[in-house]
Amino acid sequence: MTKVSEKKINALTTNDQYLNLLIKFPPRSIKSEKDFDQVQTIMDSLIDQNNLTSDEQDYLNVLGSLVRDYEDLHHPIQ
């Protein structure tokens, strides 16, 4: 039997790399500066890579949305 590289979760199909990123650091709402720093560290490690896969780019976009939401609430640009 061959290994299937896609999994079905909540009616969405995704591959193992994206799932592994989610498992390693599940995206959640940022509620503190500590959370913010952790998300920034993960984002920096992805940005420092030369070529991101589409899964890594998607994951980075999700984290970026969380950062933007947090900054809009707690560090608005005036």
DOTOR-252293 format. One line per field, with one value per residue (C-alpha): residue in three letters; x, y, z. Coordinates in steps of 0.2 Angstrom, whole numbers, plus 5000, padded with zeros to 4 digits. Layout:
BEGIN
rest	[ALA  ...]
xx	[X  ...]
yy	[Y  ...]
zz	[Z  ...]
end
This chain:
BEGIN
rest	[MET  THR  LYS  VAL  SER  GLU  LYS  LYS  ILE  ASN  ALA  LEU  THR  THR  ASN  ASP  GLN  TYR  LEU  ASN  LEU  LEU  ILE  LYS  PHE  PRO  PRO  ARG  SER  ILE  LYS  SER  GLU  LYS  ASP  PHE  ASP  GLN  VAL  GLN  THR  ILE  MET  ASP  SER  LEU  ILE  ASP  GLN  ASN  ASN  LEU  THR  SER  ASP  GLU  GLN  ASP  TYR  LEU  ASN  VAL  LEU  GLY  SER  LEU  VAL  ARG  ASP  TYR  GLU  ASP  LEU  HIS  HIS  PRO  ILE  GLN]
xx	[5000  5007  5007  4995  5003  4987  4976  4958  4954  4937  4934  4950  4964  4982  4998  5010  5022  5008  5001  5018  5020  5003  5008  5025  5017  4998  4992  4982  4976  4991  4986  5002  5020  5027  5015  5019  5038  5036  5026  5039  5053  5044  5041  5059  5065  5054  5059  5077  5075  5080  5065  5049  5037  5019  5015  5028  5022  5004  5008  5019  5004  4993  5005  5007  4988  4989  5003  4994  4978  4988  4998  4982  4975  4990  5003  4993  5002  4996]
yy	[5000  5017  5031  5045  5062  5071  5071  5077  5087  5096  5095  5103  5093  5098  5089  5083  5098  5111  5099  5097  5116  5117  5104  5112  5129  5129  5147  5155  5173  5183  5188  5194  5201  5184  5176  5190  5186  5168  5171  5183  5170  5157  5170  5176  5158  5156  5172  5168  5153  5156  5148  5144  5130  5135  5127  5137  5153  5149  5146  5162  5172  5165  5170  5187  5189  5186  5198  5212  5209  5210  5226  5234  5232  5235  5244  5255  5267  5284]
zz	[5000  4995  5008  5003  5005  5007  5022  5024  5039  5041  5023  5018  5009  5013  5012  5026  5026  5030  5044  5051  5052  5061  5073  5077  5081  5080  5075  5088  5092  5099  5117  5124  5120  5124  5111  5099  5101  5098  5082  5076  5079  5069  5055  5055  5053  5038  5030  5032  5021  5003  4994  5003  4998  4994  5011  5020  5012  5016  5034  5035  5028  5042  5055  5047  5048  5067  5069  5059  5070  5086  5080  5075  5092  5103  5092  5080  5069  5071]
end
